[in-house]
């Protein structure tokens, strides 16, 4: 089991208790993504209690501390890298109990029946505003219309079971600007979907603001589609053709009726329209070039400060 943690002090004890109540989970890997609260201290206290207890626990805890906040995508990759090669399957989930642990037995059963990836899909969006729901649906529709290689399912997040081969394939993808919702289906493998009701949040607050969601959506689109680049050549061709048609009309009109006194409004509208189109096109180019700039530097996706808790151990499901 792998879960990223960022300022989850209010509910991390309840999360760990819920995971330990599930049968078959031998290892819980918690990745502290540079939390500013006491999340890491609470986990360390639990590790100390486990150590002092002496007896072997059904589910041991490993705490991976990152040197700073690298973001959820990087934290998830750190946990998956740690789990790789140690288990037959790993379950990735959030640590805020928005992903119900009660679904784990069904995920394991689907894996044992032959699934290589098990994807948990939300049936409801309790607690989310109408604007957030609407923009989410709009994003999935736009993404699927722009990307041919994969299709995203609305409600499918990071709550997934990955078999060892799927985990190996996923961790080979080392891009710095990560969009895991797209990477999961991109690697292929036999997938089984399971539906679940998203429970009401009982503690803490989401760190996904509208601004962060917007940037994450851009990462997804620019990471998997070249259509935003290609559209500008087509738009330029349309505008150029329209200008030629307008020039012919203007020439014919002048020959037949003479030249009218030109006005500034039409000129200003044309300049501002074309100027806006050019700036949007430059902005799209900038998004792609910026991502190229980040990737070619080849910096590590994350840096680990410490690994605490149980030693590496071969297990069936982590």
N, C-alpha and C positions, 0 to 999 in steps of 0.2 A: 504494500500500500504506500503510495506517494502522495503527499499533500504539501502545498506551499502555504506558508504562514506570513502574514504581514499585519501587525497590530491586531492580533486575535486574542488578546489577553482575556477578554470578557467571556469567551466561549471555548477556549482551547481545552480546558479540563473536560467539559461535557463532550467535546468531539472525541478526545482520546478514549473516554469511557465508552462511548457509543461504538467505536471501532473495536475495542477489546471485548465487547459483548458479542461480536460476530464470530462464528466458528470458522476455522480454516485460515485466518489471517495470522501469519507467523512473524511478520515484520512490518512496522509502521515507520516510514521514513518521513520526517518532518523537516522541511527546508525553511529556515528563518530568513526571509528576504529583507534583512536590514530593518527589522521592526524597531519602532521608537518607544514602544510601551514595554511591558514586562512579559511578553509572550515567551521569549527565550528563557527567562528566569523561571517561569512556571514549568516549562518542559524540563529544565535542568533539575528542579526540585523533584519532579516525578521520576527522573532517572536516578536520583540519589535514593529515593524511597525504594525503587525497584532493586537497586544494588544492596541496600541494607536489608531488604527482605530476604535475600539469599536464595529463595526457591525460584525455579525456572518458570517464566511466565509464558502463557500461550501466545501472547503477542508482545514482542520486544520493541523498544523504541530506539531509533537512531535520530539524532539531531544534527543537521548540517547547517552551519552558520555561514552565510555569505558575508563578504567584507562590507557590502553596502546594499542599498535597494537597487537591484538590477531589473526589477519588473517581474510580473507573474510568469511570463513566458520563459525567461531565463531560469527562474527558480524551479519551474516544472522540469526543465531540461536537466538541471543539476540533480534532482531526485531520480530521474529516469536513468541518467548516466551511472549513478551509484547503484541502482538496482539491476542494471544490465549484467547478465551472466550469472546472477545469483538465484534466479527463480524461473519457473516454467511460465508464469504469467504475473503481470503487475497491474494493479488498479490505480488509476489516477483520479483524484477527486479534490474538491475544495475543502478547506478546513473550517468553514463557517456553518456546517450542517445544512446548507442549502441543497446538498446532494445527500439524500437519505441513505444511511448505511444499511437499512433494511433491504435494500435492493441487491446487496452484494451476493447473497446466496443464489439469486437468479442469474447474476452475471457469471458466477463460477460454474453454475449448471450449464449455461449456454457454451462456455468455454470447453467444458468436459465433453459436450455433445459435438464439438468440432469447430466452433467459431474461433477465428484468429483475432478478431477485434469485436468487442461488445460495446455498443454505444448506447448510453442512457439519454433519452429524449424527454424533455419536459412537456407535459400536457397542458400546463397552465402557467400563468405569469402573475401569481398573487403578489401584491405589494408594489407592482410596477405601475408607473403612470401611463395614461393613455398615449402621451407623446412618445414615451420610450418604446411602448409596444408597437406603435405605428411606424416609427423610424427603424425598428428592428426588422419588421416585415418588409419594409421598403428596401433595406440593405440586402436581405437575402434574395429578394426578387432581382435587384440590380446585379448582384454578384453572379447569380446563376445565368443571367442573360449575357454577361460579359465574358464568362469563363466557360470554355468548352470541355476542358480536361476533367473537371470535377464538378459536383453539384453539392451544395450545402443544404442541410435539412434544418429548418427553423426549429429551435429548441434543443438542438444537439450541441452540447458544450464540451467541457473538458472531462466530464465524468465518463471514463472509459476503462475497459479492461483490454490490455494488450498482451498477446502471446509473446513468447521469447523471440521468435523470428520477426514479428511486427515491431517489437521494441528495438531490436537490433537495426532494422531498417529506418525507424524514425530517428534514432540517435545519430545516424550517419548524416542526417540533414543538419548542417551546422550554420545556416545563415543567421546573421546577427539580428536582422529585423524579422522576427518570427510571427507567423500566424498559424497557430496549431490547428485551429478549426479547419483550415485548408490542408495542412500537412497530413492529418489523420486519414482522410479519404485519398489523398494523392499517392500514398504508399501502396494502396490497393489492399490485398488480403481479404479473406472471407469475413464479412461483417454481419452481425446480428443486432437489430435495434430492440431496445426495451423501453417502454413508456413508464414515466413516473410522475407523480404529483409533487410539485415543488413546495416544500413546507414554508410556513411563515417564518421569517427571521425572528429569532428570540433574543439575540444579543448582537451588539456591534452594529456597524453600518457599512454598506458597500463602498469601496474606494473607486468604483467605476463611475466617474462623473461623465456628463454628456461630452465634455471636451476629450476625455480619454477614450470614450467609445468612438467618437468621430475619428480620432487618429488611428485607432485600432482598425476601424473599417477601411480607412485609406491604405493601411498596411496590407490588408487582405486583398483589396482590388489591385493595387500596384504590384503586389507580390505574385499574382497569378494571372494577370491579364495585360496584354499589349494593346487592347482596343483603345484606351485613352490616348495612346500615342498615335495610332493609325487614324483616328477620327479627324485629326486636324488637317491632314492632307486632303481628305474628302471635303471637309468644310471649306478649306481654301479653294478647292476646285469649284465648289458651288458658288462661293462669293465671287470668284473670278469670272465665272460664266454669267452670273447675274450682272456684273459690272459691264461686260461686253454687250449684253442685251440692252442695258440701260444706255450705253454709249450710242448704240445704233438708233435707239428710239430718240435720243436727244438730237442726233445728227439729222434724222428725217424730219423731226419737228421743227428744227431750225431752218431747213431748206424750204419747208412748206409755209411756215408761219412767221419766220424770223426769230431772232433771239429774244427771249424774255429777260427782264431784269432779274439777275440772280439774287437770291435771298440768303441770309446767313443761317437761318434755322436748319434747313436741310443739310447744309455743309457741316454744321456743328454736330447734328445727329449722326451723320456718316462717319465723321472723325472719331467721335466718342464710341460708336458701335464697333468700328474696326479696331480702335485702340483697346477696347475691353476684350475683344476676341484674341488679339495678340497677347495681352497680358495673361489671359487664362491659359493659352497655349504654352507660354513661357513657364507659367506655374506648374503645369503638368510635366513639362520637361524637367523642371527643377526637382519635382518629387522623385522622378526616376534617377536623375543624376545624384541626388542626395543619398539615395539608397545604394547606388553604385559606390559612392564615396565611402559609406560606412562599411560595405562588404570588402572592398579591396584592402582596407587596412588590416583586416583579418585579426582583429582583437578578439580575445576569448569572450564567449557569451556571458560568462560569470566567473567570479573568483571566490574560492572557499577560504574562510578564516579558520574553521575548525570542524571536526567530525567527532561527535560525542555519542556514547551509548554502546549498544551491542556491537560486537564484531561482525564482520561479513560472515554470512551463513547461507548455505544452500537450502532453499525452501521451495515449496510448490507454488504458493501464491503470496506475494508481498504487496 
